[in-house]
Amino acid sequence: MRGVFSVGRVQPPTLFLIYQRNEEIKHFVSKLFYELYATFTHSNGKYKGKYKERFDTLENLDGFKETNQLEQAENAEVTNVKVEEKRQYAPKLFSLSDLQSFANKRFKYSADKTLSIAQKLYEKKVLSYPRSDTNYIGSPEFDYLKSNLSRYLELAGVGISEPQLNENKRYVDGSKVQEHYAIIPTKTLPKLSDVTKDEKNIYLLVLYRTLAIFEKPYIYDETTIDTAINQVLFQSKGKTEKERGWKRLYKQEEKDKDDPLLPEVTVNDSVAFALETKEGKTQPPNYYTEGTLLTVMKHVGRAMDDKDSKDILKETEGIGTEATRASIIETLKKQDYITISKSKIYVTEKGELLCRIIAEDEIANAGMTAQWERYLKKIRSQQGTQEAFLGSIERFVQHLIEKVPQNFQDKKENIADVAGHMEQENVMGTCPKCQNSVVDKGKFYGCSGYKDGCKFTLPKRWSQKALTKKNVQDLLSKRETSLIKGFKSKKGSNFSAKLTLNDEMKLAFEFPKK
């Protein structure tokens, strides 16, 4: 079995999170369930209600209806009507991981791409420092945002009729700002026609998120109606918007779910009804996207049972830092531990093999990296020493050297199955120079006849574009690929082209004819 297996302080626990989610989905068994609904008819209109419990079988649901004589009841009765005003404040300002998650959801950008774009905007002096780990700004930042508000609004092409100009602790709290404040626009405004599409997308995300803190909250009335059929309660909920508030800024981007308009009813009203049964299926958890993985990495402690690890991870803000999480994900891609398809993250067989080996070891546990992170903070505050930290790392590495080979032996049969598949998948095609196999070498593709003098290789990335296995196979079999989108020039602009192998067996671009 060829290949290098890279591990470190943060790669294994991150990979193991993805592996566990993939395993949950793989072994998930969907089950049917049944829900009971009623459509009520009042003189002011119809409305739907739902019984709160689910039923495992249709027989159980039918038995419930029979026991409570629901189908024999002549009418239903309104037992409670509650109208509650609710306020939803604008989302918090962006930290880096929040911006990366949002950009992944909105534009399918990778975490690394979002950071790269934000960095360019920072270098152009139109965005604040991007590697921020907080959602808050201090009073000085709020003051300059306030004084430039009219300029920001003009750039965004929106208006705020009654700007909220007093500091709100949800957004402005100097005690929660350490090295860097949240990502916000600077006093320098860009000319949107002069920036790239990607830069415009990220800048506007930050601009609108910042403008939203000056808007009123979104205010609505939530109406809840309880209707009883022979004392079995069915609940109905509806929402009536009163003040659009900050959501006005997102009229083209944010779409609210339609909420039913409920008719006006009063307690003790008698209503006609019709019962309805709906069948549903339990669903597996979703595959991680880069956006959801970033959130899980940041808040991984919430899902841990061990209180000490939970507390440490809360204190250290999870796996990695705002500045490193994107590079952790990129490293997992480059090591061929994960692959991404239609935004979903999958573990490769190589990644699965590593996870099986380390499954029961502390290196796969997010709590271990959190303990190291906590001690690094102690060193920064002069409460710990470098010597003690390096000593603990040395002991841990020694422990791994002793334990991992044993893990390998204990799981030899399972690992051999996965390794066999990996060997087959590693062969990409035939070397055009010497006719030996071209195999996956980890960081590049190379000829298996290198010991006999063949130096043929192909890269995994070209002009900042990752090459797919299909691209490589096409180069080996046909000397050219189909049209590939997303290459990047030295000036940073995107372009499309075919890749070809020339007579010297070097890669070259072939551009589409105009």
Phi and psi in degrees as a GROMACS rama.xvg file:
@    title "Ramachandran Plot"
@    xaxis  label "Phi"
@    yaxis  label "Psi"
@TYPE xy
-93.172  163.153  ARG-2
121.092  152.905  GLY-3
-102.279  134.544  VAL-4
-108.354  103.068  PHE-5
-84.7895  131.516  SER-6
-131.41  167.641  VAL-7
-169.737  -159.82  GLY-8
-75.3589  -33.3306  ARG-9
-117.452  -19.5269  VAL-10
-61.6696  -51.9786  GLN-11
-59.6268  -47.9846  PRO-12
-64.9242  -33.1442  PRO-13
-68.076  -47.4868  THR-14
-59.973  -39.9514  LEU-15
-67.2874  -33.0549  PHE-16
-59.2501  -45.2975  LEU-17
-67.1239  -42.9949  ILE-18
-59.639  -46.0134  TYR-19
-61.3828  -42.2807  GLN-20
-64.5269  -42.739  ARG-21
-60.7085  -39.6917  ASN-22
-66.8131  -40.2776  GLU-23
-58.655  -43.565  GLU-24
-68.6162  -42.8903  ILE-25
-60.1523  -39.838  LYS-26
-99.2568  7.24657  HIS-27
-70.7523  133.353  PHE-28
-112.688  113.278  VAL-29
-73.1912  139.292  SER-30
-124.375  145.599  LYS-31
-77.0868  148.386  LEU-32
-142.74  164.688  PHE-33
-131.15  141.341  TYR-34
-125.791  150.003  GLU-35
-110.029  123.738  LEU-36
-120.37  162.078  TYR-37
-140.43  138.437  ALA-38
-102.033  119.195  THR-39
-100.743  140.04  PHE-40
-115.849  114.107  THR-41
-111.398  161.249  HIS-42
-62.5854  -23.1307  SER-43
-92.7152  -1.32146  ASN-44
140.94  173.932  GLY-45
-97.0198  153.956  LYS-46
-153.78  155.152  TYR-47
-104.419  145.037  LYS-48
-129.105  158.975  GLY-49
-132.124  136.23  LYS-50
-77.9454  138.25  TYR-51
-69.1286  -29.0763  LYS-52
-90.6068  152.314  GLU-53
-98.4502  158.786  ARG-54
-120.204  137.288  PHE-55
-72.2925  -32.1898  ASP-56
-134.223  158.68  THR-57
-65.971  -32.4884  LEU-58
-63.7662  -41.0537  GLU-59
-63.9331  -40.0752  ASN-60
-65.8269  -45.4108  LEU-61
-62.9148  -37.3757  ASP-62
-64.4083  -38.6471  GLY-63
-63.4399  -43.5161  PHE-64
-63.1798  -40.0755  LYS-65
-69.6525  -44.2101  GLU-66
-58.7083  -39.4029  THR-67
-95.4371  6.36642  ASN-68
49.3649  44.3085  GLN-69
-67.3412  -37.4453  LEU-70
-79.5822  -11.4589  GLU-71
-90.3235  -14.9327  GLN-72
-66.4476  141.331  ALA-73
-78.9724  -42.5908  GLU-74
-144.769  168.333  ASN-75
-108.258  166.554  ALA-76
-133.368  134.186  GLU-77
-72.5527  119.882  VAL-78
-105.778  -19.0738  THR-79
-159.25  137.586  ASN-80
-131.456  121.809  VAL-81
-128.139  125.313  LYS-82
-115.679  120.451  VAL-83
-127.304  126.16  GLU-84
-77.9717  131.655  GLU-85
-125.559  148.492  LYS-86
-123.34  133.189  ARG-87
-120.674  114.395  GLN-88
-81.6606  159.898  TYR-89
-57.5006  148.607  ALA-90
-58.7078  157.712  PRO-91
-67.1288  159.105  LYS-92
-63.797  161.4  LEU-93
-78.4182  130.431  PHE-94
-89.5177  174.874  SER-95
-62.3872  -47.7094  LEU-96
-65.2293  -34.3503  SER-97
-65.9821  -41.8448  ASP-98
-64.1344  -41.694  LEU-99
-64.0124  -42.612  GLN-100
-63.8695  -43.6928  SER-101
-67.8046  -41.9752  PHE-102
-67.2168  -32.7033  ALA-103
-66.8353  -41.3973  ASN-104
-69.1695  -42.2812  LYS-105
-79.8878  -46.254  ARG-106
-116.559  -0.864249  PHE-107
64.8462  23.9972  LYS-108
-72.9346  142.117  TYR-109
-70.7168  160.978  SER-110
-60.3707  -40.7647  ALA-111
-65.0858  -39.1482  ASP-112
-65.7929  -43.2955  LYS-113
-61.387  -44.0186  THR-114
-61.7304  -41.9556  LEU-115
-62.1515  -42.5061  SER-116
-66.6392  -45.5069  ILE-117
-61.7243  -36.8573  ALA-118
-63.7163  -41.3467  GLN-119
-64.1857  -39.9659  LYS-120
-66.2836  -34.6527  LEU-121
-65.6597  -42.6928  TYR-122
-67.1808  -25.5514  GLU-123
-84.0919  0.931265  LYS-124
66.5182  26.8118  LYS-125
-108.581  -9.78628  VAL-126
-131.812  146.719  LEU-127
-71.6811  175.175  SER-128
-54.1675  125.093  TYR-129
-79.2955  -24.5699  PRO-130
-85.8021  53.1905  ARG-131
-94.4983  142.383  SER-132
-109.822  14.3443  ASP-133
-125.709  156.9  THR-134
-101.681  10.2618  ASN-135
-116.56  156.209  TYR-136
-123.052  165.787  ILE-137
-95.9225  176.959  GLY-138
-59.2384  -40.7051  SER-139
-59.9861  -39.8886  PRO-140
-68.1267  -40.5013  GLU-141
-62.584  -39.7327  PHE-142
-63.4489  -42.4781  ASP-143
-73.4645  -31.7323  TYR-144
-63.5215  -43.3301  LEU-145
-62.8852  -43.0221  LYS-146
-70.8869  -21.0769  SER-147
-105.591  10.6344  ASN-148
-56.9976  -44.953  LEU-149
-62.4785  -35.7005  SER-150
-68.392  -41.2376  ARG-151
-63.1511  -42.9979  TYR-152
-63.5097  -40.7002  LEU-153
-64.0637  -41.6903  GLU-154
-64.093  -39.9918  LEU-155
-77.6554  -17.6252  ALA-156
72.8929  32.2984  GLY-157
-132.702  169.086  VAL-158
-131.705  156.078  GLY-159
-126.665  115.24  ILE-160
-69.3704  -39.1718  SER-161
-131.277  81.7045  GLU-162
-60.0167  138.741  PRO-163
-90.3446  102.342  GLN-164
-100.999  3.88353  LEU-165
-93.9905  147.273  ASN-166
-62.6456  137.182  GLU-167
-118.311  126.072  ASN-168
-61.1961  -17.2036  LYS-169
-64.4901  -26.2794  ARG-170
-123.329  -31.2757  TYR-171
-114.452  105.023  VAL-172
-155.387  97.8092  ASP-173
-60.4428  -25.843  GLY-174
-69.3559  -17.4231  SER-175
-103.289  10.2775  LYS-176
-110.451  119.536  VAL-177
-104.167  -95.0233  GLN-178
-78.8945  -40.5486  GLU-179
-137.472  144.705  HIS-180
-88.6825  175.956  TYR-181
-58.7077  162.046  ALA-182
-77.2086  118.272  ILE-183
-139.671  165.214  ILE-184
-67.6851  151.678  PRO-185
-89.677  -176.452  THR-186
-71.7694  -19.9048  LYS-187
-85.5553  122.294  THR-188
-96.9754  135.953  LEU-189
-79.7926  158.998  PRO-190
-91.4393  108.692  LYS-191
-59.9411  -25.3805  LEU-192
-73.8974  -13.7985  SER-193
-98.5813  -5.28328  ASP-194
-103.985  162.38  VAL-195
-71.0782  165.382  THR-196
-59.7799  -43.0842  LYS-197
-63.4476  -42.2308  ASP-198
-64.5535  -39.3022  GLU-199
-63.6302  -42.899  LYS-200
-58.4484  -49.2886  ASN-201
-68.2771  -42.3603  ILE-202
-60.3168  -44.3766  TYR-203
-68.2701  -33.448  LEU-204
-57.3874  -47.1748  LEU-205
-68.5979  -41.3597  VAL-206
-62.3425  -49.2052  LEU-207
-65.6016  -39.3242  TYR-208
-61.843  -36.7785  ARG-209
-72.2595  -43.8083  THR-210
-61.804  -32.2595  LEU-211
-61.1191  -27.4504  ALA-212
-71.7045  -13.1781  ILE-213
-94.9151  -1.73397  PHE-214
-93.7044  164.498  GLU-215
-69.2938  160.588  LYS-216
-68.9012  158.26  PRO-217
-77.8614  123.208  TYR-218
-119.878  133.872  ILE-219
-149.35  157.466  TYR-220
-96.0205  127.467  ASP-221
-103.963  120.264  GLU-222
-104.329  129.837  THR-223
-120.162  126.694  THR-224
-117.95  125.868  ILE-225
-101.496  125.964  ASP-226
-125.67  129.122  THR-227
-106.236  135.02  ALA-228
-114.722  110.518  ILE-229
48.4995  46.4117  ASN-230
71.1525  4.70582  GLN-231
-90.6472  120.1  VAL-232
-86.1348  134.627  LEU-233
-116.887  134.927  PHE-234
-111.739  139.844  GLN-235
-125.503  138.944  SER-236
-129.749  141.913  LYS-237
-144.691  162.386  GLY-238
-133.696  134.032  LYS-239
-120.618  118.795  THR-240
-73.8571  134.78  GLU-241
-112.947  -40.5091  LYS-242
-141.356  114.914  GLU-243
-66.7659  -33.2181  ARG-244
55.6741  -136.261  GLY-245
-61.9956  -19.8448  TRP-246
-69.4405  -15.8841  LYS-247
-58.8351  -32.5941  ARG-248
-68.0509  -21.0521  LEU-249
-111.012  27.1308  TYR-250
-59.7948  -30.9056  LYS-251
-89.4643  -16.198  GLN-252
-111.129  -37.3317  GLU-253
-102.982  124.476  GLU-254
-114.458  121.849  LYS-255
-78.6631  149.636  ASP-256
-67.5405  140.278  LYS-257
-68.652  127.137  ASP-258
-105.215  138.499  ASP-259
-66.0338  142.425  PRO-260
-86.8827  119.971  LEU-261
-90.311  141.42  LEU-262
-69.8053  160.692  PRO-263
-77.0277  118.649  GLU-264
-131.35  162.76  VAL-265
-129.483  157.468  THR-266
-58.0309  139.746  VAL-267
82.1357  -1.44209  ASN-268
-63.5328  139.824  ASP-269
-95.801  132.686  SER-270
-133.235  146.217  VAL-271
-76.3928  160.993  ALA-272
-149.451  158.916  PHE-273
-137.905  127.293  ALA-274
-83.5444  151.92  LEU-275
-146.76  136.243  GLU-276
-107.57  133.735  THR-277
-120.198  135.35  LYS-278
-96.8283  139.238  GLU-279
-137.77  173.752  GLY-280
-130.494  138.127  LYS-281
-67.897  142.911  THR-282
-111.791  144.509  GLN-283
-69.5682  162.882  PRO-284
-63.8138  157.934  PRO-285
-77.4149  147.803  ASN-286
-61.7665  148.051  TYR-287
-68.2897  142.241  TYR-288
-102.352  172.874  THR-289
-61.6752  -35.6509  GLU-290
-65.1859  -47.7314  GLY-291
-72.0925  -31.1493  THR-292
-65.0821  -40.9894  LEU-293
-58.0995  -42.869  LEU-294
-64.2976  -42.8175  THR-295
-65.4832  -41.4772  VAL-296
-59.3695  -40.173  MET-297
-71.4339  -36.1094  LYS-298
-115.423  27.73  HIS-299
-59.869  -27.8666  VAL-300
-61.8475  -26.1862  GLY-301
-61.4064  -29.7816  ARG-302
-92.6307  0.719891  ALA-303
-89.8693  143.554  MET-304
-83.1977  -34.7908  ASP-305
-70.4198  118.507  ASP-306
-63.2496  -40.5467  LYS-307
-63.272  -45.7977  ASP-308
-63.7617  -39.8446  SER-309
-59.2742  -45.3176  LYS-310
-65.5599  -42.378  ASP-311
-63.8358  -44.325  ILE-312
-66.9955  -31.5244  LEU-313
-68.1092  -42.2209  LYS-314
-65.8568  -40.4552  GLU-315
-93.661  0.19153  THR-316
61.1912  46.1519  GLU-317
80.0234  -153.438  GLY-318
-85.9508  127.474  ILE-319
73.4967  -170.425  GLY-320
-127.54  172.346  THR-321
-54.5677  -38.0869  GLU-322
-77.7427  -20.3036  ALA-323
-111.527  -14.9388  THR-324
-61.7588  -40.2193  ARG-325
-61.6587  -41.6337  ALA-326
-69.7136  -29.5633  SER-327
-62.6944  -46.7216  ILE-328
-63.6777  -42.326  ILE-329
-61.8544  -39.0924  GLU-330
-63.099  -41.9696  THR-331
-61.6804  -35.7093  LEU-332
-67.3717  -48.2152  LYS-333
-66.249  -29.8227  LYS-334
-81.066  0.528104  GLN-335
62.3607  33.8188  ASP-336
-88.0619  -28.9931  TYR-337
-134.616  158.49  ILE-338
-137.168  152.869  THR-339
-121.38  127.669  ILE-340
-135.526  124.484  SER-341
50.7625  43.4991  LYS-342
75.243  -9.15492  SER-343
-88.384  140.921  LYS-344
-97.6527  125.773  ILE-345
-118.22  145.223  TYR-346
-84.4352  132.566  VAL-347
-78.1093  172.028  THR-348
-64.9616  -32.6611  GLU-349
-64.6879  -43.0782  LYS-350
-65.1607  -39.4471  GLY-351
-63.8162  -40.0527  GLU-352
-60.7572  -46.0317  LEU-353
-62.8352  -42.1811  LEU-354
-63.983  -36.8844  CYS-355
-65.6655  -35.5415  ARG-356
-70.4644  -40.0235  ILE-357
-99.6178  4.89148  ILE-358
-51.9397  -39.0356  ALA-359
-101.353  11.7048  GLU-360
-102.726  154.984  ASP-361
-63.241  -22.857  GLU-362
-64.7601  -22.598  ILE-363
-86.3145  -5.77004  ALA-364
-94.4556  127.059  ASN-365
-62.5177  -24.1007  ALA-366
-62.8313  -32.3645  GLY-367
-66.4687  -48.8224  MET-368
-65.4546  -29.9738  THR-369
-66.7872  -39.8661  ALA-370
-63.1309  -40.1398  GLN-371
-64.4982  -42.2789  TRP-372
-62.8099  -39.6742  GLU-373
-61.6748  -41.9997  ARG-374
-70.2636  -33.6827  TYR-375
-61.8324  -37.0996  LEU-376
-65.079  -37.2305  LYS-377
-63.335  -38.6751  LYS-378
-63.4835  -42.3217  ILE-379
-62.0699  -34.4653  ARG-380
-93.8565  11.3384  SER-381
62.8098  28.928  GLN-382
-100.939  -4.88143  GLN-383
-139.235  170.179  GLY-384
-119.843  150.254  THR-385
-62.0789  -38.4319  GLN-386
-62.6649  -43.6916  GLU-387
-64.3452  -40.4625  ALA-388
-65.0808  -48.9689  PHE-389
-63.8597  -32.7084  LEU-390
-64.0781  -41.5647  GLY-391
-67.911  -36.6624  SER-392
-64.5155  -42.8548  ILE-393
-61.4164  -42.7698  GLU-394
-65.4153  -38.3291  ARG-395
-67.0282  -42.3819  PHE-396
-62.0225  -41.1165  VAL-397
-61.2812  -40.1608  GLN-398
-61.3323  -42.4566  HIS-399
-63.7734  -43.9403  LEU-400
-58.0399  -35.3492  ILE-401
-81.1917  -36.2038  GLU-402
-89.8602  -38.7198  LYS-403
-59.7585  -44.7473  VAL-404
-58.0485  -36.4205  PRO-405
-66.3105  -41.9354  GLN-406
-58.2496  -40.8711  ASN-407
-61.6432  -44.2712  PHE-408
-65.4193  -42.0483  GLN-409
-62.5296  -30.4479  ASP-410
-114.86  28.096  LYS-411
-57.4361  -42.6581  LYS-412
-65.4467  -48.6879  GLU-413
-61.6693  -42.8334  ASN-414
-65.5643  -37.5415  ILE-415
-61.7078  -38.3951  ALA-416
-60.754  -48.542  ASP-417
-65.0243  -42.6251  VAL-418
-62.3542  -36.6653  ALA-419
-61.3553  -43.7349  GLY-420
-63.0318  -39.603  HIS-421
-61.6671  -42.641  MET-422
-59.9213  -42.8146  GLU-423
-64.5732  -42.6041  GLN-424
-71.6764  -23.1181  GLU-425
-69.1737  -24.4193  ASN-426
-79.2835  117.816  VAL-427
-95.8031  -24.0487  MET-428
160.419  -163.106  GLY-429
-100.549  135.866  THR-430
-65.8033  125.279  CYS-431
-70.7948  -11.5216  PRO-432
-90.8601  -46.6675  LYS-433
-127.76  -0.797409  CYS-434
72.1349  8.51085  GLN-435
-76.9789  178.647  ASN-436
-80.4716  142.003  SER-437
-96.5201  125.642  VAL-438
-123.596  162.153  VAL-439
-76.3572  118.178  ASP-440
-99.346  8.32812  LYS-441
102.821  -73.9919  GLY-442
-95.7105  -8.68101  LYS-443
-159.049  173.857  PHE-444
-105.216  136.123  TYR-445
-144.136  161.133  GLY-446
-73.7578  136.34  CYS-447
-72.2251  -9.57991  SER-448
-95.073  25.2919  GLY-449
-63.3692  -29.8664  TYR-450
-67.4203  -22.7159  LYS-451
-93.1067  5.9382  ASP-452
109.068  -4.386  GLY-453
-80.4519  124.214  CYS-454
-107.747  18.2589  LYS-455
-67.8556  130.381  PHE-456
-141.68  159.711  THR-457
-133.047  141.408  LEU-458
-80.1072  163.128  PRO-459
-90.7322  -19.1244  LYS-460
-131.851  143.918  ARG-461
-142.983  123.636  TRP-462
51.4371  48.2326  SER-463
63.2632  20.6911  GLN-464
-119.064  127.181  LYS-465
-71.5942  131.434  ALA-466
-87.9166  132.996  LEU-467
-79.0466  165.079  THR-468
-61.5502  -35.4538  LYS-469
-63.5175  -41.0354  LYS-470
-57.236  -47.0399  ASN-471
-65.7382  -43.4004  VAL-472
-62.6426  -38.4083  GLN-473
-65.7576  -40.4201  ASP-474
-61.4379  -39.8435  LEU-475
-73.9095  -35.4302  LEU-476
-93.0651  -32.9361  SER-477
-121.524  -3.31193  LYS-478
67.6975  7.90545  ARG-479
-156.553  156.159  GLU-480
-102.653  172.762  THR-481
-76.2956  176.902  SER-482
-62.7622  128.078  LEU-483
-111.897  128.241  ILE-484
-97.3863  149.424  LYS-485
102.717  8.77081  GLY-486
-66.1871  153.801  PHE-487
-125.095  129.735  LYS-488
-77.3731  172.115  SER-489
-63.7489  -24.6111  LYS-490
-85.3052  -3.92023  LYS-491
95.6419  1.37228  GLY-492
-88.556  148.15  SER-493
-84.2869  148.236  ASN-494
-150.914  164.126  PHE-495
-117.214  144.942  SER-496
-166.543  163.522  ALA-497
-88.5414  152.74  LYS-498
-103.586  138.442  LEU-499
-130.578  158.9  THR-500
-101.73  118.528  LEU-501
-82.544  -174.901  ASN-502
-64.2467  -24.1502  ASP-503
-88.2108  7.81393  GLU-504
62.1659  34.5787  MET-505
-109.903  152.492  LYS-506
-74.0997  142.259  LEU-507
-144.38  155.043  ALA-508
-90.0163  143  PHE-509
-124.516  114.586  GLU-510
-88.9639  146.669  PHE-511
-63.1411  142.434  PRO-512
-74.3047  136.653  LYS-513
